[in-house]
Each structure stands twice: as C-alpha cells, then as structure tokens.
C-alpha cells in the first residue's frame, strides 16, 4: 500500500484507491460505489468519494454488520 495512514490519502478517492484499501478488485469497487447510501460524487463520468465521507460510511457499515 502506498499510503501509511488515512491522512496521507488524497481528499477524493477513486475506485482504484478503494479497491486497494479494501483488498477488492476494481470492478467490485465500482459496484460498491454504485450502491444506495454510498457517498458518491460524480464529475461527469468520473466517480469519486470524499476520503472523510468514505471512512465515515465504512464505520457506519461496520456497525450494522453488513
């Protein structure tokens, strides 16, 4: 992994960043980003997520056991 801690990550994460963080494939990361409730930001066809919103979403997801 090229980032040592959360603050080293870019402010907006790509599907590639998410795939690397969660140890999943890039296509699976895109599937995840398209789910309801995911804090997705779209710039045209480009999909991103705020680093802070992603970790907040992930912590909430862990609390639900999904």
CHARMM internal coordinates of N, CA and C (Angstrom, degrees):
IC EDIT
DIST 1 N 1 CA 1.4585
DIST 1 CA 1 C 1.5224
ANGL 1 N 1 CA 1 C 108.20
DIST 1 C 2 N 1.3195
ANGL 1 CA 1 C 2 N 114.87
DIHE 1 N 1 CA 1 C 2 N 137.30
DIST 2 N 2 CA 1.4599
ANGL 1 C 2 N 2 CA 118.81
DIHE 1 CA 1 C 2 N 2 CA -175.87
DIST 2 CA 2 C 1.5229
ANGL 2 N 2 CA 2 C 114.17
DIHE 1 C 2 N 2 CA 2 C -86.05
DIST 2 C 3 N 1.3367
ANGL 2 CA 2 C 3 N 117.30
DIHE 2 N 2 CA 2 C 3 N -7.71
DIST 3 N 3 CA 1.4619
ANGL 2 C 3 N 3 CA 121.33
DIHE 2 CA 2 C 3 N 3 CA -179.25
DIST 3 CA 3 C 1.5200
ANGL 3 N 3 CA 3 C 109.62
DIHE 2 C 3 N 3 CA 3 C -114.65
DIST 3 C 4 N 1.3212
ANGL 3 CA 3 C 4 N 116.25
DIHE 3 N 3 CA 3 C 4 N 133.69
DIST 4 N 4 CA 1.4613
ANGL 3 C 4 N 4 CA 120.26
DIHE 3 CA 3 C 4 N 4 CA -177.54
DIST 4 CA 4 C 1.5269
ANGL 4 N 4 CA 4 C 112.75
DIHE 3 C 4 N 4 CA 4 C -85.61
DIST 4 C 5 N 1.3310
ANGL 4 CA 4 C 5 N 117.53
DIHE 4 N 4 CA 4 C 5 N -31.39
DIST 5 N 5 CA 1.4623
ANGL 4 C 5 N 5 CA 120.26
DIHE 4 CA 4 C 5 N 5 CA 178.29
DIST 5 CA 5 C 1.5255
ANGL 5 N 5 CA 5 C 110.26
DIHE 4 C 5 N 5 CA 5 C -148.84
DIST 5 C 6 N 1.3015
ANGL 5 CA 5 C 6 N 115.36
DIHE 5 N 5 CA 5 C 6 N 172.73
DIST 6 N 6 CA 1.4640
ANGL 5 C 6 N 6 CA 122.14
DIHE 5 CA 5 C 6 N 6 CA -174.70
DIST 6 CA 6 C 1.5275
ANGL 6 N 6 CA 6 C 112.33
DIHE 5 C 6 N 6 CA 6 C -58.35
DIST 6 C 7 N 1.3044
ANGL 6 CA 6 C 7 N 118.10
DIHE 6 N 6 CA 6 C 7 N -37.68
DIST 7 N 7 CA 1.4581
ANGL 6 C 7 N 7 CA 121.54
DIHE 6 CA 6 C 7 N 7 CA -177.46
DIST 7 CA 7 C 1.5253
ANGL 7 N 7 CA 7 C 112.41
DIHE 6 C 7 N 7 CA 7 C -69.95
DIST 7 C 8 N 1.3363
ANGL 7 CA 7 C 8 N 117.89
DIHE 7 N 7 CA 7 C 8 N -20.32
DIST 8 N 8 CA 1.4637
ANGL 7 C 8 N 8 CA 121.42
DIHE 7 CA 7 C 8 N 8 CA 178.28
DIST 8 CA 8 C 1.5284
ANGL 8 N 8 CA 8 C 112.45
DIHE 7 C 8 N 8 CA 8 C -77.47
DIST 8 C 9 N 1.3254
ANGL 8 CA 8 C 9 N 116.68
DIHE 8 N 8 CA 8 C 9 N -17.14
DIST 9 N 9 CA 1.4616
ANGL 8 C 9 N 9 CA 120.74
DIHE 8 CA 8 C 9 N 9 CA -179.36
DIST 9 CA 9 C 1.5248
ANGL 9 N 9 CA 9 C 110.59
DIHE 8 C 9 N 9 CA 9 C -69.23
DIST 9 C 10 N 1.3334
ANGL 9 CA 9 C 10 N 117.41
DIHE 9 N 9 CA 9 C 10 N 153.38
DIST 10 N 10 CA 1.4685
ANGL 9 C 10 N 10 CA 119.12
DIHE 9 CA 9 C 10 N 10 CA 175.51
DIST 10 CA 10 C 1.5288
ANGL 10 N 10 CA 10 C 111.01
DIHE 9 C 10 N 10 CA 10 C -64.23
DIST 10 C 11 N 1.3051
ANGL 10 CA 10 C 11 N 117.31
DIHE 10 N 10 CA 10 C 11 N 157.64
DIST 11 N 11 CA 1.4663
ANGL 10 C 11 N 11 CA 121.74
DIHE 10 CA 10 C 11 N 11 CA -178.82
DIST 11 CA 11 C 1.5253
ANGL 11 N 11 CA 11 C 110.88
DIHE 10 C 11 N 11 CA 11 C -62.47
DIST 11 C 12 N 1.3357
ANGL 11 CA 11 C 12 N 117.43
DIHE 11 N 11 CA 11 C 12 N -37.26
DIST 12 N 12 CA 1.4600
ANGL 11 C 12 N 12 CA 121.93
DIHE 11 CA 11 C 12 N 12 CA 176.18
DIST 12 CA 12 C 1.5201
ANGL 12 N 12 CA 12 C 108.99
DIHE 11 C 12 N 12 CA 12 C -113.97
DIST 12 C 13 N 1.3274
ANGL 12 CA 12 C 13 N 116.15
DIHE 12 N 12 CA 12 C 13 N 124.51
DIST 13 N 13 CA 1.4610
ANGL 12 C 13 N 13 CA 122.05
DIHE 12 CA 12 C 13 N 13 CA -178.65
DIST 13 CA 13 C 1.5224
ANGL 13 N 13 CA 13 C 110.87
DIHE 12 C 13 N 13 CA 13 C -92.55
DIST 13 C 14 N 1.3229
ANGL 13 CA 13 C 14 N 115.46
DIHE 13 N 13 CA 13 C 14 N 145.62
DIST 14 N 14 CA 1.4603
ANGL 13 C 14 N 14 CA 122.34
DIHE 13 CA 13 C 14 N 14 CA 175.73
DIST 14 CA 14 C 1.5278
ANGL 14 N 14 CA 14 C 109.07
DIHE 13 C 14 N 14 CA 14 C -98.77
DIST 14 C 15 N 1.3211
ANGL 14 CA 14 C 15 N 115.91
DIHE 14 N 14 CA 14 C 15 N 173.54
DIST 15 N 15 CA 1.4659
ANGL 14 C 15 N 15 CA 120.35
DIHE 14 CA 14 C 15 N 15 CA 175.24
DIST 15 CA 15 C 1.5275
ANGL 15 N 15 CA 15 C 110.01
DIHE 14 C 15 N 15 CA 15 C -60.53
DIST 15 C 16 N 1.3176
ANGL 15 CA 15 C 16 N 117.12
DIHE 15 N 15 CA 15 C 16 N -36.05
DIST 16 N 16 CA 1.4599
ANGL 15 C 16 N 16 CA 120.83
DIHE 15 CA 15 C 16 N 16 CA 177.45
DIST 16 CA 16 C 1.5203
ANGL 16 N 16 CA 16 C 112.34
DIHE 15 C 16 N 16 CA 16 C -63.24
DIST 16 C 17 N 1.3288
ANGL 16 CA 16 C 17 N 116.51
DIHE 16 N 16 CA 16 C 17 N -41.68
DIST 17 N 17 CA 1.4686
ANGL 16 C 17 N 17 CA 120.67
DIHE 16 CA 16 C 17 N 17 CA 177.31
DIST 17 CA 17 C 1.5278
ANGL 17 N 17 CA 17 C 110.43
DIHE 16 C 17 N 17 CA 17 C -62.75
DIST 17 C 18 N 1.3304
ANGL 17 CA 17 C 18 N 116.15
DIHE 17 N 17 CA 17 C 18 N -44.90
DIST 18 N 18 CA 1.4638
ANGL 17 C 18 N 18 CA 120.90
DIHE 17 CA 17 C 18 N 18 CA -178.95
DIST 18 CA 18 C 1.5228
ANGL 18 N 18 CA 18 C 110.54
DIHE 17 C 18 N 18 CA 18 C -64.39
DIST 18 C 19 N 1.3396
ANGL 18 CA 18 C 19 N 115.99
DIHE 18 N 18 CA 18 C 19 N -42.06
DIST 19 N 19 CA 1.4638
ANGL 18 C 19 N 19 CA 120.28
DIHE 18 CA 18 C 19 N 19 CA 178.23
DIST 19 CA 19 C 1.5263
ANGL 19 N 19 CA 19 C 110.63
DIHE 18 C 19 N 19 CA 19 C -59.40
DIST 19 C 20 N 1.3138
ANGL 19 CA 19 C 20 N 116.22
DIHE 19 N 19 CA 19 C 20 N -43.92
DIST 20 N 20 CA 1.4653
ANGL 19 C 20 N 20 CA 120.72
DIHE 19 CA 19 C 20 N 20 CA 179.66
DIST 20 CA 20 C 1.5316
ANGL 20 N 20 CA 20 C 111.36
DIHE 19 C 20 N 20 CA 20 C -65.69
DIST 20 C 21 N 1.3220
ANGL 20 CA 20 C 21 N 117.35
DIHE 20 N 20 CA 20 C 21 N -43.80
DIST 21 N 21 CA 1.4645
ANGL 20 C 21 N 21 CA 121.47
DIHE 20 CA 20 C 21 N 21 CA -178.91
DIST 21 CA 21 C 1.5220
ANGL 21 N 21 CA 21 C 112.55
DIHE 20 C 21 N 21 CA 21 C -64.10
DIST 21 C 22 N 1.3410
ANGL 21 CA 21 C 22 N 116.11
DIHE 21 N 21 CA 21 C 22 N -41.76
DIST 22 N 22 CA 1.4644
ANGL 21 C 22 N 22 CA 120.67
DIHE 21 CA 21 C 22 N 22 CA -175.36
DIST 22 CA 22 C 1.5270
ANGL 22 N 22 CA 22 C 113.06
DIHE 21 C 22 N 22 CA 22 C -94.37
DIST 22 C 23 N 1.3415
ANGL 22 CA 22 C 23 N 116.19
DIHE 22 N 22 CA 22 C 23 N -1.52
DIST 23 N 23 CA 1.4769
ANGL 22 C 23 N 23 CA 121.25
DIHE 22 CA 22 C 23 N 23 CA -179.14
DIST 23 CA 23 C 1.5262
ANGL 23 N 23 CA 23 C 110.73
DIHE 22 C 23 N 23 CA 23 C 58.42
DIST 23 C 24 N 1.3418
ANGL 23 CA 23 C 24 N 115.32
DIHE 23 N 23 CA 23 C 24 N 47.75
DIST 24 N 24 CA 1.4601
ANGL 23 C 24 N 24 CA 121.63
DIHE 23 CA 23 C 24 N 24 CA 176.93
DIST 24 CA 24 C 1.5280
ANGL 24 N 24 CA 24 C 107.70
DIHE 23 C 24 N 24 CA 24 C -126.44
DIST 24 C 25 N 1.3185
ANGL 24 CA 24 C 25 N 116.26
DIHE 24 N 24 CA 24 C 25 N 169.36
DIST 25 N 25 CA 1.4641
ANGL 24 C 25 N 25 CA 119.85
DIHE 24 CA 24 C 25 N 25 CA 178.40
DIST 25 CA 25 C 1.5318
ANGL 25 N 25 CA 25 C 110.11
DIHE 24 C 25 N 25 CA 25 C -73.78
DIST 25 C 26 N 1.3128
ANGL 25 CA 25 C 26 N 115.01
DIHE 25 N 25 CA 25 C 26 N 159.66
DIST 26 N 26 CA 1.4604
ANGL 25 C 26 N 26 CA 119.74
DIHE 25 CA 25 C 26 N 26 CA 178.27
DIST 26 CA 26 C 1.5351
ANGL 26 N 26 CA 26 C 111.48
DIHE 25 C 26 N 26 CA 26 C -63.88
DIST 26 C 27 N 1.3538
ANGL 26 CA 26 C 27 N 119.60
DIHE 26 N 26 CA 26 C 27 N -40.94
DIST 27 N 27 CA 1.4704
ANGL 26 C 27 N 27 CA 118.31
DIHE 26 CA 26 C 27 N 27 CA 175.43
DIST 27 CA 27 C 1.5352
ANGL 27 N 27 CA 27 C 112.93
DIHE 26 C 27 N 27 CA 27 C -60.50
DIST 27 C 28 N 1.3370
ANGL 27 CA 27 C 28 N 117.66
DIHE 27 N 27 CA 27 C 28 N -36.97
DIST 28 N 28 CA 1.4728
ANGL 27 C 28 N 28 CA 120.75
DIHE 27 CA 27 C 28 N 28 CA 176.60
DIST 28 CA 28 C 1.5269
ANGL 28 N 28 CA 28 C 110.34
DIHE 27 C 28 N 28 CA 28 C -65.76
DIST 28 C 29 N 1.3270
ANGL 28 CA 28 C 29 N 116.87
DIHE 28 N 28 CA 28 C 29 N -37.04
DIST 29 N 29 CA 1.4678
ANGL 28 C 29 N 29 CA 120.33
DIHE 28 CA 28 C 29 N 29 CA 177.90
DIST 29 CA 29 C 1.5287
ANGL 29 N 29 CA 29 C 110.13
DIHE 28 C 29 N 29 CA 29 C -63.16
DIST 29 C 30 N 1.3332
ANGL 29 CA 29 C 30 N 116.98
DIHE 29 N 29 CA 29 C 30 N -40.11
DIST 30 N 30 CA 1.4722
ANGL 29 C 30 N 30 CA 119.97
DIHE 29 CA 29 C 30 N 30 CA 176.90
DIST 30 CA 30 C 1.5233
ANGL 30 N 30 CA 30 C 110.98
DIHE 29 C 30 N 30 CA 30 C -64.42
DIST 30 C 31 N 1.3362
ANGL 30 CA 30 C 31 N 117.27
DIHE 30 N 30 CA 30 C 31 N -40.15
DIST 31 N 31 CA 1.4752
ANGL 30 C 31 N 31 CA 120.69
DIHE 30 CA 30 C 31 N 31 CA 176.12
DIST 31 CA 31 C 1.5238
ANGL 31 N 31 CA 31 C 110.31
DIHE 30 C 31 N 31 CA 31 C -58.86
DIST 31 C 32 N 1.3221
ANGL 31 CA 31 C 32 N 115.70
DIHE 31 N 31 CA 31 C 32 N -45.74
DIST 32 N 32 CA 1.4581
ANGL 31 C 32 N 32 CA 121.68
DIHE 31 CA 31 C 32 N 32 CA 179.97
DIST 32 CA 32 C 1.5294
ANGL 32 N 32 CA 32 C 110.75
DIHE 31 C 32 N 32 CA 32 C -60.30
DIST 32 C 33 N 1.3245
ANGL 32 CA 32 C 33 N 116.12
DIHE 32 N 32 CA 32 C 33 N -42.84
DIST 33 N 33 CA 1.4590
ANGL 32 C 33 N 33 CA 121.05
DIHE 32 CA 32 C 33 N 33 CA -177.95
DIST 33 CA 33 C 1.5303
ANGL 33 N 33 CA 33 C 112.34
DIHE 32 C 33 N 33 CA 33 C -65.63
DIST 33 C 34 N 1.3298
ANGL 33 CA 33 C 34 N 117.31
DIHE 33 N 33 CA 33 C 34 N -23.23
DIST 34 N 34 CA 1.4642
ANGL 33 C 34 N 34 CA 121.73
DIHE 33 CA 33 C 34 N 34 CA -178.97
DIST 34 CA 34 C 1.5275
ANGL 34 N 34 CA 34 C 112.82
DIHE 33 C 34 N 34 CA 34 C -89.01
DIST 34 C 35 N 1.3324
ANGL 34 CA 34 C 35 N 117.69
DIHE 34 N 34 CA 34 C 35 N -4.63
DIST 35 N 35 CA 1.4646
ANGL 34 C 35 N 35 CA 121.02
DIHE 34 CA 34 C 35 N 35 CA -179.04
DIST 35 CA 35 C 1.5284
ANGL 35 N 35 CA 35 C 111.17
DIHE 34 C 35 N 35 CA 35 C -70.78
DIST 35 C 36 N 1.3360
ANGL 35 CA 35 C 36 N 114.92
DIHE 35 N 35 CA 35 C 36 N 148.70
DIST 36 N 36 CA 1.4636
ANGL 35 C 36 N 36 CA 120.09
DIHE 35 CA 35 C 36 N 36 CA 174.11
DIST 36 CA 36 C 1.5256
ANGL 36 N 36 CA 36 C 109.24
DIHE 35 C 36 N 36 CA 36 C -60.55
DIST 36 C 37 N 1.3075
ANGL 36 CA 36 C 37 N 116.24
DIHE 36 N 36 CA 36 C 37 N 138.77
DIST 37 N 37 CA 1.4521
ANGL 36 C 37 N 37 CA 121.00
DIHE 36 CA 36 C 37 N 37 CA 177.77
DIST 37 CA 37 C 1.5185
ANGL 37 N 37 CA 37 C 114.13
DIHE 36 C 37 N 37 CA 37 C 91.63
DIST 37 C 38 N 1.3404
ANGL 37 CA 37 C 38 N 117.46
DIHE 37 N 37 CA 37 C 38 N -13.41
DIST 38 N 38 CA 1.4649
ANGL 37 C 38 N 38 CA 119.97
DIHE 37 CA 37 C 38 N 38 CA 178.28
DIST 38 CA 38 C 1.5270
ANGL 38 N 38 CA 38 C 108.24
DIHE 37 C 38 N 38 CA 38 C -75.11
DIST 38 C 39 N 1.3352
ANGL 38 CA 38 C 39 N 118.08
DIHE 38 N 38 CA 38 C 39 N 134.26
DIST 39 N 39 CA 1.4734
ANGL 38 C 39 N 39 CA 120.90
DIHE 38 CA 38 C 39 N 39 CA -175.07
DIST 39 CA 39 C 1.5346
ANGL 39 N 39 CA 39 C 113.26
DIHE 38 C 39 N 39 CA 39 C -78.14
DIST 39 C 40 N 1.2970
ANGL 39 CA 39 C 40 N 116.28
DIHE 39 N 39 CA 39 C 40 N 61.39
DIST 40 N 40 CA 1.4618
ANGL 39 C 40 N 40 CA 123.66
DIHE 39 CA 39 C 40 N 40 CA -175.22
DIST 40 CA 40 C 1.5248
ANGL 40 N 40 CA 40 C 112.16
DIHE 39 C 40 N 40 CA 40 C -75.95
DIST 40 C 41 N 1.3294
ANGL 40 CA 40 C 41 N 114.77
DIHE 40 N 40 CA 40 C 41 N 139.93
DIST 41 N 41 CA 1.4601
ANGL 40 C 41 N 41 CA 122.32
DIHE 40 CA 40 C 41 N 41 CA 171.67
DIST 41 CA 41 C 1.5260
ANGL 41 N 41 CA 41 C 105.72
DIHE 40 C 41 N 41 CA 41 C -120.98
DIST 41 C 42 N 1.3288
ANGL 41 CA 41 C 42 N 116.61
DIHE 41 N 41 CA 41 C 42 N 127.27
DIST 42 N 42 CA 1.4572
ANGL 41 C 42 N 42 CA 119.81
DIHE 41 CA 41 C 42 N 42 CA 178.60
DIST 42 CA 42 C 1.5183
ANGL 42 N 42 CA 42 C 110.44
DIHE 41 C 42 N 42 CA 42 C -114.37
DIST 42 C 43 N 1.3315
ANGL 42 CA 42 C 43 N 114.28
DIHE 42 N 42 CA 42 C 43 N 133.43
DIST 43 N 43 CA 1.4604
ANGL 42 C 43 N 43 CA 122.96
DIHE 42 CA 42 C 43 N 43 CA 173.92
DIST 43 CA 43 C 1.5282
ANGL 43 N 43 CA 43 C 105.31
DIHE 42 C 43 N 43 CA 43 C -116.69
DIST 43 C 44 N 1.3219
ANGL 43 CA 43 C 44 N 116.86
DIHE 43 N 43 CA 43 C 44 N 91.42
DIST 44 N 44 CA 1.4665
ANGL 43 C 44 N 44 CA 119.59
DIHE 43 CA 43 C 44 N 44 CA -172.55
DIST 44 CA 44 C 1.5173
ANGL 44 N 44 CA 44 C 108.57
DIHE 43 C 44 N 44 CA 44 C 66.49
DIST 44 C 45 N 1.3290
ANGL 44 CA 44 C 45 N 117.19
DIHE 44 N 44 CA 44 C 45 N -121.56
DIST 45 N 45 CA 1.4671
ANGL 44 C 45 N 45 CA 120.96
DIHE 44 CA 44 C 45 N 45 CA 177.92
DIST 45 CA 45 C 1.5315
ANGL 45 N 45 CA 45 C 112.28
DIHE 44 C 45 N 45 CA 45 C -91.61
DIST 45 C 46 N 1.3098
ANGL 45 CA 45 C 46 N 117.32
DIHE 45 N 45 CA 45 C 46 N -6.57
DIST 46 N 46 CA 1.4586
ANGL 45 C 46 N 46 CA 122.37
DIHE 45 CA 45 C 46 N 46 CA -177.99
DIST 46 CA 46 C 1.5285
ANGL 46 N 46 CA 46 C 110.62
DIHE 45 C 46 N 46 CA 46 C -80.89
DIST 46 C 47 N 1.3305
ANGL 46 CA 46 C 47 N 116.14
DIHE 46 N 46 CA 46 C 47 N 127.96
DIST 47 N 47 CA 1.4652
ANGL 46 C 47 N 47 CA 121.76
DIHE 46 CA 46 C 47 N 47 CA -178.58
DIST 47 CA 47 C 1.5261
ANGL 47 N 47 CA 47 C 109.59
DIHE 46 C 47 N 47 CA 47 C -107.02
DIST 47 C 48 N 1.3192
ANGL 47 CA 47 C 48 N 116.08
DIHE 47 N 47 CA 47 C 48 N 130.05
DIST 48 N 48 CA 1.4614
ANGL 47 C 48 N 48 CA 122.27
DIHE 47 CA 47 C 48 N 48 CA 179.06
DIST 48 CA 48 C 1.5189
ANGL 48 N 48 CA 48 C 108.75
DIHE 47 C 48 N 48 CA 48 C -139.86
DIST 48 C 49 N 1.3342
ANGL 48 CA 48 C 49 N 114.65
DIHE 48 N 48 CA 48 C 49 N 166.04
DIST 49 N 49 CA 1.4580
ANGL 48 C 49 N 49 CA 121.07
DIHE 48 CA 48 C 49 N 49 CA 173.22
DIST 49 CA 49 C 1.5274
ANGL 49 N 49 CA 49 C 107.19
DIHE 48 C 49 N 49 CA 49 C -142.18
DIST 49 C 50 N 1.3090
ANGL 49 CA 49 C 50 N 115.55
DIHE 49 N 49 CA 49 C 50 N 139.87
DIST 50 N 50 CA 1.4617
ANGL 49 C 50 N 50 CA 120.37
DIHE 49 CA 49 C 50 N 50 CA 176.02
DIST 50 CA 50 C 1.5267
ANGL 50 N 50 CA 50 C 108.55
DIHE 49 C 50 N 50 CA 50 C -63.51
DIST 50 C 51 N 1.3036
ANGL 50 CA 50 C 51 N 116.10
DIHE 50 N 50 CA 50 C 51 N 134.12
DIST 51 N 51 CA 1.4694
ANGL 50 C 51 N 51 CA 121.48
DIHE 50 CA 50 C 51 N 51 CA 179.69
DIST 51 CA 51 C 1.5212
ANGL 51 N 51 CA 51 C 110.76
DIHE 50 C 51 N 51 CA 51 C -53.48
DIST 51 C 52 N 1.3331
ANGL 51 CA 51 C 52 N 117.62
DIHE 51 N 51 CA 51 C 52 N -48.47
DIST 52 N 52 CA 1.4625
ANGL 51 C 52 N 52 CA 120.89
DIHE 51 CA 51 C 52 N 52 CA -176.74
DIST 52 CA 52 C 1.5278
ANGL 52 N 52 CA 52 C 111.42
DIHE 51 C 52 N 52 CA 52 C -66.76
DIST 52 C 53 N 1.3415
ANGL 52 CA 52 C 53 N 116.87
DIHE 52 N 52 CA 52 C 53 N -41.07
DIST 53 N 53 CA 1.4643
ANGL 52 C 53 N 53 CA 120.70
DIHE 52 CA 52 C 53 N 53 CA 178.67
DIST 53 CA 53 C 1.5281
ANGL 53 N 53 CA 53 C 111.19
DIHE 52 C 53 N 53 CA 53 C -66.03
DIST 53 C 54 N 1.3281
ANGL 53 CA 53 C 54 N 116.62
DIHE 53 N 53 CA 53 C 54 N -35.61
DIST 54 N 54 CA 1.4642
ANGL 53 C 54 N 54 CA 120.19
DIHE 53 CA 53 C 54 N 54 CA 178.58
DIST 54 CA 54 C 1.5283
ANGL 54 N 54 CA 54 C 110.64
DIHE 53 C 54 N 54 CA 54 C -62.82
DIST 54 C 55 N 1.3239
ANGL 54 CA 54 C 55 N 117.23
DIHE 54 N 54 CA 54 C 55 N -47.34
DIST 55 N 55 CA 1.4624
ANGL 54 C 55 N 55 CA 119.62
DIHE 54 CA 54 C 55 N 55 CA -178.53
DIST 55 CA 55 C 1.5279
ANGL 55 N 55 CA 55 C 111.85
DIHE 54 C 55 N 55 CA 55 C -69.56
DIST 55 C 56 N 1.3180
ANGL 55 CA 55 C 56 N 117.61
DIHE 55 N 55 CA 55 C 56 N -32.14
DIST 56 N 56 CA 1.4636
ANGL 55 C 56 N 56 CA 121.12
DIHE 55 CA 55 C 56 N 56 CA 174.10
DIST 56 CA 56 C 1.5296
ANGL 56 N 56 CA 56 C 109.56
DIHE 55 C 56 N 56 CA 56 C -65.45
DIST 56 C 57 N 1.3296
ANGL 56 CA 56 C 57 N 117.46
DIHE 56 N 56 CA 56 C 57 N -47.32
DIST 57 N 57 CA 1.4663
ANGL 56 C 57 N 57 CA 122.55
DIHE 56 CA 56 C 57 N 57 CA 178.02
DIST 57 CA 57 C 1.5264
ANGL 57 N 57 CA 57 C 110.30
DIHE 56 C 57 N 57 CA 57 C -59.07
DIST 57 C 58 N 1.3233
ANGL 57 CA 57 C 58 N 116.72
DIHE 57 N 57 CA 57 C 58 N -43.86
DIST 58 N 58 CA 1.4609
ANGL 57 C 58 N 58 CA 121.38
DIHE 57 CA 57 C 58 N 58 CA -179.04
DIST 58 CA 58 C 1.5275
ANGL 58 N 58 CA 58 C 111.10
DIHE 57 C 58 N 58 CA 58 C -63.90
DIST 58 C 59 N 1.3264
ANGL 58 CA 58 C 59 N 117.59
DIHE 58 N 58 CA 58 C 59 N -41.92
DIST 59 N 59 CA 1.4684
ANGL 58 C 59 N 59 CA 120.12
DIHE 58 CA 58 C 59 N 59 CA 179.71
DIST 59 CA 59 C 1.5258
ANGL 59 N 59 CA 59 C 110.90
DIHE 58 C 59 N 59 CA 59 C -67.14
DIST 59 C 60 N 1.3281
ANGL 59 CA 59 C 60 N 117.32
DIHE 59 N 59 CA 59 C 60 N -36.13
DIST 60 N 60 CA 1.4660
ANGL 59 C 60 N 60 CA 120.36
DIHE 59 CA 59 C 60 N 60 CA 176.65
DIST 60 CA 60 C 1.5232
ANGL 60 N 60 CA 60 C 110.82
DIHE 59 C 60 N 60 CA 60 C -68.41
DIST 60 C 61 N 1.3147
ANGL 60 CA 60 C 61 N 116.94
DIHE 60 N 60 CA 60 C 61 N -36.64
DIST 61 N 61 CA 1.4615
ANGL 60 C 61 N 61 CA 122.03
DIHE 60 CA 60 C 61 N 61 CA 178.56
DIST 61 CA 61 C 1.5257
ANGL 61 N 61 CA 61 C 110.39
DIHE 60 C 61 N 61 CA 61 C -65.76
DIST 61 C 62 N 1.3191
ANGL 61 CA 61 C 62 N 117.20
DIHE 61 N 61 CA 61 C 62 N -39.63
DIST 62 N 62 CA 1.4641
ANGL 61 C 62 N 62 CA 121.22
DIHE 61 CA 61 C 62 N 62 CA 178.70
DIST 62 CA 62 C 1.5192
ANGL 62 N 62 CA 62 C 110.73
DIHE 61 C 62 N 62 CA 62 C -63.49
DIST 62 C 63 N 1.3101
ANGL 62 CA 62 C 63 N 117.14
DIHE 62 N 62 CA 62 C 63 N -34.95
DIST 63 N 63 CA 1.4578
ANGL 62 C 63 N 63 CA 121.36
DIHE 62 CA 62 C 63 N 63 CA 179.97
DIST 63 CA 63 C 1.5164
ANGL 63 N 63 CA 63 C 113.44
DIHE 62 C 63 N 63 CA 63 C -68.85
DIST 63 C 64 N 1.3518
ANGL 63 CA 63 C 64 N 116.68
DIHE 63 N 63 CA 63 C 64 N -23.56
DIST 64 N 64 CA 1.4619
ANGL 63 C 64 N 64 CA 119.96
DIHE 63 CA 63 C 64 N 64 CA -179.47
DIST 64 CA 64 C 1.5191
ANGL 64 N 64 CA 64 C 112.45
DIHE 63 C 64 N 64 CA 64 C -91.86
DIST 64 C 65 N 1.3267
ANGL 64 CA 64 C 65 N 116.96
DIHE 64 N 64 CA 64 C 65 N -11.50
DIST 65 N 65 CA 1.4604
ANGL 64 C 65 N 65 CA 120.71
DIHE 64 CA 64 C 65 N 65 CA 179.44
DIST 65 CA 65 C 1.5164
ANGL 65 N 65 CA 65 C 114.17
DIHE 64 C 65 N 65 CA 65 C 77.40
DIST 65 C 66 N 1.3322
ANGL 65 CA 65 C 66 N 118.30
DIHE 65 N 65 CA 65 C 66 N 17.56
DIST 66 N 66 CA 1.4712
ANGL 65 C 66 N 66 CA 121.64
DIHE 65 CA 65 C 66 N 66 CA 179.46
DIST 66 CA 66 C 1.5010
ANGL 66 N 66 CA 66 C 111.35
DIHE 65 C 66 N 66 CA 66 C -84.41
END
COOR INIT
IC SEED 1 N 1 CA 1 C
IC BUILD
